[in-house]
Amino acid sequence: MKNEIYFDNSQTTKPSKKVIAAMHPFFTEEWGVFSQPHQKGQELFPAVRRAYESLYRLFSAKEEDTVIFTASGAEAVNQVIQGTYFDITLETGKNHFIVGKTDEAPALMAMHRLEKAGCPVTQITPTVQNVIEAITPRTALAVFSWGNGLTGQVLETEEIAKVLKERGVKFHLDASHVMGKMWVDPLETGATSISMSGDLIHGVKSSGALWVKAKEVVPTLLMGGLEQAGYRGALLDTASLAALGEAASEAIEGLDYMATEVSRLRGKFESLVLKAIPEAKVHFRSDFRLPHISCMSFPGCASEALLYLLNQEGLMASMGGGLQQQIGFVLKAESIPDNEALSALSFSLSRETTDKEVEEAAKIIEKCVKHLKRASGGIDELK
């Protein structure tokens, strides 16, 4: 059996050993309900407090801000979008929403549901000018991804946020691909709310979080119970919260490592691939990128075919899917030519990636690309 090289960390990451260990007591000993005043409930308090403190540090949140634990990043995004509809649209009549056209499924599908409810939704490429043109007097909320999990591009938010604030529009950032990869200061982004997914920082899939700026209306989605101050119904999943708190602590500790060592490994990986396959292209290399993501095109090789061969050799990469859009669509939206967009793959490293894996991955890519070109003759002419 071939050794596995996992370069698909923008889809999910491997839970760390400390994260798994942090969950265990809540299945065997501390399994009570946090809100209950008896001993079985109150013995959970120290762990819950530690977890929230870690989340506040990860968000660089102030004490007066609100951080809500959710069951996923997708839930957090939906809480903002659908909560805004119930808490603002139905109260004020402001029923227009803006979303990034290359955003991920949670935002786009939640917006589609609002369209069914009669709310106009505008999809844009998030630039200052496009935002200005999209806003109407009835715009309630704009939602954009802060970092793209396929291309690694990072959205510059400050000027966009100024425009939205001037027009009285709430601004949500999906920071799922940014958290744990670069320092976050929510006030610098200008956002009124920010969401994240725990499984992208070596946590577990049943975890996410939502930060809401102080004095902003906290949108609600799930009703039932007063845990988390009534902002999210259902009993608190202390096991997943403890896991997310541990993942947040590890992510904070690893920020410098991501910015230096993982970025170095990404650069080494790209250089090795380009040396072996000169016609390959690294997209957005001169842009401000997340340190762990590389988006490459291999003209003459269909993305699906190359992805299949890489998997056969033990290298796992991505062309989108899951919560993400297809990479070809994302690149075409960035005006990348068809022959490059349809031959592209995304490779996302993690803090567990090694030099040996990077070197072996480059060799596997070279082998598979050469095999495909011999077999197919390429798709360079595709228009």
C-alpha positions, -999 to +999 in steps of 0.1 A: +000+000+000+013+034-010+020+060+017-007+087+018+002+123+012-027+145+022-026+179+004-064+185+008-064+204+041-088+230+028-115+204+028-108+191+062-078+185+085-068+156+107-079+161+143-048+165+165-040+141+193-046+168+219-080+176+204-091+139+206-078+136+241-097+168+251-130+152+241-127+119+259-137+129+295-171+142+282-180+108+270-170+089+301-171+111+332-182+147+326-213+140+305-238+163+322-257+193+310-238+225+315-268+247+324-280+225+352-272+238+387-263+205+403-228+190+405-230+170+373-237+202+354-214+226+372-184+203+370-183+212+333-178+249+340-139+249+341-136+232+307-163+253+291-146+285+304-112+274+291-126+266+257-144+300+253-112+318+265-093+300+237-119+310+211-118+346+222-080+346+218-083+330+184-107+357+172-087+384+191-121+393+205-128+418+232-147+409+264-177+428+252-179+409+219-200+378+215-185+344+205-210+316+199-201+279+196-219+262+167-219+227+153-200+237+121-188+267+101-218+262+078-242+266+107-224+298+117-228+313+082-265+302+082-270+318+116-259+351+102-278+350+069-311+335+081-309+352+114-305+386+096-337+377+076-357+370+108-342+397+130-337+426+105-355+419+072-389+411+087-386+440+112-373+467+088-382+456+053-345+456+043-346+425+022-316+428-003-286+406+003-251+405-014-228+375-016-195+366-034-201+346-065-172+322-057-182+318-021-189+284-007-221+263-005-233+274+029-235+311+019-248+305-016-274+280-006-287+301+023-290+330+000-309+309-025-334+300+003-339+338+009-346+342-028-374+317-025-388+339+003-388+369-020-355+385-011-334+398-040-298+385-039-269+400-058-238+378-065-206+398-072-169+396-073-161+414-041-144+447-051-151+482-037-166+493-070-188+462-073-200+466-038-209+503-044-229+493-075-247+464-058-259+482-027-294+495-026-313+514+002-328+480+011-295+461+015-294+443+048-262+422+047-232+414+026-214+381+030-179+373+016-153+346+021-122+361+036-099+335+021-105+311-008-098+275+001-089+266-035-068+295-047-054+308-014-064+344-023-072+367+006-098+394+003-087+429+013-117+440+034-110+474+048-123+496+020-152+473+013-161+475+050-160+513+049-185+514+021-208+489+038-207+508+071-214+541+054-245+526+039-257+509+070-251+473+057-241+445+080-209+427+069-201+390+075-168+373+067-164+336+064-129+331+079-129+293+078-098+291+056-080+320+074-083+310+110-051+294+122-033+305+091-027+342+098-033+366+126-069+378+129-079+412+142-117+415+136-117+453+141-092+457+112-115+437+089-144+460+095-167+430+097-197+430+120-195+392+123-170+364+114-174+327+112-150+297+113-150+259+110-133+238+136-124+210+113-101+233+093-078+239+123-073+203+133-105+202+153-135+180+148-163+183+122-189+189+148-175+223+157-175+259+145-178+294+159-193+328+152-179+361+164-202+391+166-189+426+172-199+444+204-231+463+203-242+446+171-275+426+170-266+389+174-286+370+148-303+338+160-311+307+141-317+276+163-343+282+189-348+262+221-332+268+255-312+296+271-277+281+268-251+305+252-273+334+264-301+322+242-282+329+210-282+292+200-308+266+210-300+230+220-278+217+249-242+227+247-220+200+231-192+202+257-171+175+241-170+193+207-166+227+224-136+214+244-121+200+212-125+233+195-110+252+224-079+229+223-077+232+185-079+270+189-050+270+214-029+249+191-037+271+161-026+302+180+006+285+190+012+275+154+005+308+137+042+317+133+050+282+121+023+285+094+036+319+083+072+307+081+077+270+078+045+260+060+049+289+037+085+277+030+072+242+022+046+256-001+073+276-020+095+246-022+067+225-035+058+250-062+095+253-072+099+216-075+068+212-096+077+240-119+113+227-124+099+192-133+070+206-154+080+240-169+047+244-186+028+242-153+015+275-139+011+286-103-018+310-100-019+341-079+017+337-069+023+374-066-010+380-047-015+381-010-021+344-004-028+321+025+005+304+034-006+268+029-025+268-005-012+264-040-034+265-071-017+251-102-026+244-138-012+217-159-022+226-195-029+194-215-042+175-185-079+175-175-083+182-138-105+151-132-080+127-149-050+141-131-068+141-098-076+104-103-040+095-112-026+114-082-050+095-059-039+062-074-003+072-064-013+082-029-014+120-033-047+136-023-054+170-038-086+189-047-106+204-076-134+216-053-166+199-043-179+193-009-187+228+004-164+244-022-173+253-058-155+235-087-120+250-092-127+255-129-156+278-122-136+298-096-107+303-119-129+313-148-145+339-125-110+353-121-106+355-160-082+325-162-083+310-197-102+278-201-072+256-209-057+266-175-090+266-155-099+231-167-065+217-159-061+231-125-058+215-091-055+229-055-030+216-030-033+226+006-006+218+032-009+217+070+014+222+100+020+184+098+034+185+062+070+175+059+098+182+034+098+145+025+061+147+016+066+178-005+095+162-024+075+130-030+044+149-041+063+168-067+077+135-081+042+120-082+028+150-100+056+149-126+050+112-132+012+116-136+013+147-158+038+130-182+016+099-183-015+119-191+002+139-219+015+108-235-020+092-233-042+121-243-024+146-264-038+174-241-067+198-240-048+230-249-071+238-277-102+237-255-121+270-257 
